[in-house]
Amino acid sequence: MRDPYTVLGVSKSASEAEIKKAFRSLAKKYHPDTKGGDASAQKKFQEISGAYDILGDKEKRGKFDRGEIDASGNPRGFDPRAHGFEGAPFGGRGGGGPGGFQYNWSSQDGETAEGFRPEDIISELFGGGGGGRRGGGRRARMGESYEISITVSFEEAAMGGTRRVYMPDGREVDVRIPAGLRDGQQIRLKGQGGEGRNGGARGDVLLNVAVAPHRYFTRDGNDLRMELPVTLKEAVLGGKVTVPTLTGSVALTVSPDSNSGAVLRLRGKGIPAHGKDAAGDLYVKLVVTLPDRADSGLRTFAENWSADYDPRAKLRP
């Protein structure tokens, strides 16, 4: 085995924290579970684990630095194969050498005298899956969880619906969009993530949902608001005007002499009822609008009209 300092890429003066950090980084990179059983990655991982077995144990590191043991943890000049031992760099135990010397990291209870156990670090890195073998078999590991961002239309978010979502692994999943969904809300799909390992459950999918803006509706809680253009004639004389809603157009009565800025309410025409929430309302703000093109009749009327009111009176000090 190569010099453990070289394997971990640290200097001989490295601190315990620096050694641990180097091991964590390399273990995460070369762990067999992340490489799909790649034999070269497994070999590299074993070498990394063996190096940390030496340098991660204060006592063993001291013996190695003093030349008492070699890079495999064996006494200088001792060949474990000649004594019938088959040491594994990670997850095995060598039995006893001369004087009961343990050449692998495990002691009788699976820990060194310092309480160090490389398995714990691997378990921490991979969500409890562990990197070695315990109890005679591989631990079941939950599959990878995905986080996906999608955008739905204003109508889909308000009324609900179904949206097909493409997973990172190539699968297509039809997702139910609940009515009343708000911009920025999340939808969790249990068991729709990556496949588990060693009998573990599938991971989850977390959908981050953005709601596209509407051309004229804005949302206020479960209510909707909009501006409705009306002609000068409709504002002065009143009458029925057509108003769009999420469920189709309806007729709205405009009272005579309605001013621009007047707000009318259509009950139950906002976000539909969902869960424990009742349906919201639609608030319609009237905006008196002149024709896009000049109207000679309107101009003549304005020239001959004697206005006897001051629309800016409220602006005076």
N, C-alpha and C positions, 0 to 999 in steps of 0.2 A: 504494500500500500504506500502511496505517496505521502510526503510530509503533510501532516494535518493542517499546518498553517498555510501551506500552499493550496491545499484543497479548498479551504474556506476563504482564501484570499485575504488573510489578515497578517499583521506583523507579529513577531514574537512578544512585542510589548503591548499587544492589544488587551483592552480591559475585558472583563467578563461580559459586560453589556455589549461591547463591540462584537465579540465572538458570537453571542446569542443572536444579535441582529443579522450577522452574516449568514448564520445557519438558517434562520427563519426565511430569509430571502431566497437562498438556494433551494431549501426544502420545498418551498412553494412552487418554485420554477420547475423542479425536476421530479416532483412527486408522481409516482406511476399513475395515480388516479386522474391526473391532468394530462397525461400523455397517451391515454388509451392503450396501456400495456406495452409501450415501446421498450424493447429490451435494453437499448442503450441508455434510455432515461432511467430505467430501474437500476442499471449498473452504476450510473452516476449518482443516483440517490443513495445507494448503499455506501458509496465512497464518502459522500457528504456526511451521512449518519455516523460512519465509523470515525471520521475526523472529529465530529462534535462529541462523540463518545469519549474521546481522549481530552480535548480542550475544554469541554463543558464541565468536566469533573475536576475540581481543584486539586485533588490528590493525584489523579492520573496525570494531569498536566504537569505537575511538579516532577513526577517520576520521569515523564518523557523528556522534559527540559534537562533533567540531570543525567539522561542517558540510561536510566534503569529499565525502561520498557521501550519497545519499538512502536512504529506507527500503527500496528495492529493491536497494541495493548499487551503484547506478550513480553516476558522478560527477555532481555538481550540474549541471543543464542538459543532460545527455547522454540522448538517447532511443534505446535499443537497437533499437527497431523501425525507426527511420529508417536504421539502419545494417545492417539485415538480420538482427538477432539476435532469437531467441525464447527469452528466459530463463525457466527453470522454477524456482520457489522451492525445489524439493527434488528432487534426483536428476538434474539436467541440467547442461549447461555452456554458458556464453554465448559461448565463443570469445574473441576479443580485441577490446577497445575501443581507444580512442586510447592509444598507447604500450603496447599489449598488455595492457591492464587486463582482469581477469577479473571480470565482474559477478555471476557465480553462485559458489557455495561451492567447487565442484570445481576443483582444479588438475590438472596433467598426470597425477598418480598417484592422484587421487581424494581427496586430503587437502589441508588448508590448511597454511600454513607452520608453524602451531602444532601440527600433528598431529591437529586436530579433525576428526571426521567424524560428522555427525548420524546417518548410517546405523547406526553402531555402537550408538548409544543406542536407536534403534528396534529393532535386533536384540536387544539386551539386554532390552527391555521385552516383546517378543513371542516370546521363546524361540527366537531364531535365525531367525525368519521374515523379518526385515528389513522396512523400511518403504518403501524405494525400489526401483528397478529396477537390477539389476546383471547383466551378462552377457546383456542383451537380453531377459530374461523374469522373471516372478515366481517367487520361491522356493516350493518345495513346503513346506507347513506341516502338521504333525501336528494332528489334530483335538483338541477339548477333552477333557480327562480329567475324569471324574466321581468324586466320593466320596459313597457312600451308606451309611446305617446301617440294618441290619435286625435283627430279633429272631427267633430260631428256638426251638422247643421243646427241652426237655432231651432228649427221645427223638430228635429230628432230629439234634441235635448228636452224640449217642452212636452212633446207628445209621446216620446218613447219610441222604440223600434228595435230593429236587429241590424247589427253591423258585422261584416266579415273582417276578421283580423288575421293577419299573416304572422305566424310565429317565427322566431329566429331559426328554428330547426326545419322550416319548410312546411309545417302543418298549417291548415286553415281552420279557424275556429269561429263559429257564429256566436256573437256576443249580444246578449239582450241589453239594450240601453233603457234604463228605467225612466219613466215619465218624471219630469221635474228636475232632471239632472242639471247641476250648476257648473259653470265654467271653473276648471281647476279641481273638480272632484275626482276621486279615484275609484276604480272598480277592481276588486280582487277576484281572480278566477282560481279557485282552489283546484289543485291537481291538474292544471293545464300547462305546467312548465315542463322542464326537461325530465327525462326518464331517470328513476332512481337507480342506485347501484346496489348490488348484493341483496336484492329484495326490498330495497327502500322505496318509499312513496315518491310519486312525482312531485316536482316543485310547483310553485304557484306562479301566476302571472299578475302583475300589478299594472293596470291601465291608467295612465295619466290623461285625462280627457280635457281637451280645449273645445269651447263652443264658439263657432264662427259667428260674427256679428250679423244682425239682420238689416235689411235695407231701411226699414222704418220703425220696427219695434225695438224698444229697449226694456230690459227687465229690472224690476224693483221688487225684490222678494218674490212673491208669487203673482204680483201685479205686472201688467204691461203698460207701457206708455208710448204714445205716438203723437205726431203733429199731423193735423188734417187740413190741407188747403181748402178754402171755401171762397167762392166769388163774392164780390162786393154786394151783388144782388141777394145772394143767399144769406149773407150776414145781416142785411138791412130788412129784408122781407121775411126771412125764415123759410123753413121748408124741410123736406126729407133729403138727406144726403147718404150716399153709399160709403160704408166703412169696411175695410178688410179686417178679418180676424183670423186666428189660427185655424178655425174650422169653417171658414167661408165668409162671404160678405153679408152684412146686415144693414138695415136701414136705421139711420139715426136722425132724430128730430132736432133741428136747429131752431131755437126760438128767435122771433123777430128782434132786431136791434142787438144781435150778438156781436160782441167786440172781439177783435183779435186777441188771443190769449185766454179766452174763456175755456174752461175745462169741463167736459161732459164725461159721465161714467157709464160704461156698459157692464153690468153685473155678470160675473161668472165667465167673462170672455178673456180672462188672463191665462195663466198657466193652469192646465186642468188639475182636478183633484188627484192627489197621489198620496199613498200611505195615510197618515193621520192629518194631512194638510187639505183644507178645503180649496176649491178652485179660486183663483185670484180674479181680479177685475181688470178691465181695459180702460185706461184714462185717455181721453181724446182731447187734445188741445187744438182749438180752432186757430187757423192762421189765414187772415184775409189776404188774398193774393190777386194782384192785378194781372191782366192778360200779358202774355209774352210779347205780343205785337201791339203797337199803338192802336187805340180804338177812337175814331173820330167822334163817335156819339158820346163816349165817356168824357172825352176832352171838352166837348161843347157843354155837357152837363156840368162839369166842374167849373168851367169859366162863368157860367150863369148862376152857380149855387152860392148863396150867401151863407157861409159858415158862421154860426153864432156861438161857437165853443172853442176853447183853447185846449188842445190835447196835451200840451206841455205845462199846464198849470201846476202839476204836482212837482215839477222839477225846480220851481222857483223857491228861493230861500224864504 
